[in-house]
C-alpha cells in the first residue's frame, strides 16, 4: 500500500511540476509578445514622425534582453 501511495505522490508531483513549467512558458511567451508589440509601435511612431530613435532602441534592447534570458521561441508561434 505504501508503495502505491509513494508512486501516486511522485506522479502528482511530476504533473504539478509540468503544469508550473507550462505556466512559466506561457508567461514568458506573453512577455515576449508584449515586448515585440512595443518595438513595433515604437518603430511605427518613429517612422510617422511622432516617436524617437531612443524609444525604438530601448524597446529593441528590452526585447533582446528577454530573448537572451528566455530564448526566442515566442517568435515562431
C-alpha positions, 0 to 999 in steps of 0.5 A: 500500500505504501508503495502505491501511495509513494508512486501516486505522490511522485506522479502528482508531483511530476504533473504539478511540476509540468503544469508550473513549467507550462505556466512559466512558458506561457508567461514568458511567451506573453512577455515576449509578445508584449515586448515585440508589440512595443518595438513595433509601435515604437518603430511605427511612431518613429517612422510617422514622425511622432516617436524617437530613435531612443524609444525604438532602441530601448524597446529593441534592447528590452526585447533582446534582453528577454530573448537572451534570458528566455530564448526566442521561441515566442517568435515562431508561434 
